[in-house]
Amino acid sequence: MPASAALFAEQLRALMRKRGVSYRTLAAQTFYSKSYLHDLASGRKPPTPKTAERLDAALAAGGELTVLAAEPGVRESWAIGGAARWSRRDAERLADLLTAQAPDPDNAAALAHQWLIAEPPQRYELSAGRRVGVSTVTRIESRIRQLRRLDDHVGGAETHALVAAELVATAELLREGSYSEAVNRRLLHVVADLCQLAGFVAEDSGRIAEARQHYLSGMRAAHAGEDTASAANCLSSLSYLEAGVGDRREAVTLARSAYVGGRHAAEATGQALLLERVAWAHARLGEASLAERVLGQVQEIYPRCDLDQAPSWAYWLTRDEVEVMAGRVWTELRRPLRAVPILESAIARYGDDSPRETSLYLSWLAEALLQAGEFERVAVTAERSLSLARRAQSPRAVERVAELRRMVAAAAGDAGAVAEFLELSADLSAVGGGHPGGQ
């Protein structure tokens, strides 16, 4: 059975069970025969894009089946064996293929759906009773890198289940597996890395209490594995969360503790990221001189950064990301004349292929423009941010636009320039949280 047909069949059966739809009912809705639907659901026949679209509509699947049938390049690269039955070896090869193709805007949704179906290779090791070796840990590290890049294109509402399952499987391997001391240390490192990622996607999907727990668990795992830089990153991530939704004074303490504790263990990119969160925590507390001083430190360090050598948790800290954070800090400190040029320049290099980040950063530009009284430019920027937030499957992006809507309504009233944005975003008026964006 081709891997593509097997994945489509699995998803089709799951949707039919979830909707409580029989083959007879589905046949009546789609005008396909019951025997043909049986063949699709068993994987005996591959779907066509047109078939997938019709089944998507009948099952209200939101494009899940269409995605699995409409990626010929992915299907060809994932072809597995000629086996008559789906075997463990096929599943293992599929798990490997999930990390073989770099996520991009066109394939990220398909990769995410298929990741949910494939069994984590960690489970194979346990079920086979094998001693966990270096190759297994290397494989898990590759999967974490892939998950991080998937999250660049698919919001936390989609990636939360993927990362949570990966963390559970890896924790089981750590708890129940047999391994050497060196492998134990590397397993602790990957658990810490997964905890930090799990915290981020939980935060992005609105699960704040869960995010806190993941960050704390990651810090403990990193300390146990003697990975000081990763422990500092988990603590720094917690400070960023608290700066948004918790005690801002505590956020400063956490951010500074993370930097002091991790600066000697982290390379330049890691140091810059830890400092970025210190600057943000000070800005949220209104401490302008301290925030500016720390931004200066970031500018001094960043020329030494090498993203190819950066840890997996800091690969995304490009020069544009550094500039965006500086613009956000100045917006938070109500310095629009400093914020607007920085944000406009950096955001111009972001495309709609990263809807969550672009939406969040546009929201900060819109806020800075609002502070400057540029209502017409606010409207254009805010409407684009709103459109991208709806695409991003990120509750955090939606909450940020809802927060921006409240600011616009308070500052501009019913001014004609912003009236259309207020109308388009009216359904967000009940959204709470106001959690600020960014990583």
Secondary structure, DSSP 8 states (H G I E B T S, - for coil): --HHHHHHHHHHHHHHHHHT--HHHHHHHH---HHHHHHHHHTSS---HHHHHHHHHHHT-TTHHHHHHS-HHHHHHT-----SS--HHHHHHHHHHTTTS---TTTHHHHHHHHHHS--HHHHHHHHT----HHHHHHHHHHHHHHHHHHHHS-HHHHHHHHHHHHHHHHHHHHH----HHHHHHHHHHHHHHHHHHHHHHHHTT-HHHHHHHHHHHHHHHHHTT-HHHHHHHHHHHHHHHHHHS-HHHHHHHHHHHHHHHTTTS-HHHHHHHHHHHHHHHHHTT-HHHHHHHHHHHHHHGGG--TTTS-GGGTT--HHHHHHHHHHHHHHTT-HHHHHHHHHHHHTT--TTSHHHHHHHHHHHHHHHHHTT-HHHHHHHHHHHHHHHHHTT-HHHHHHHHHHHHHHHHHHTT-HHHHHHHHHTGGGTT---------
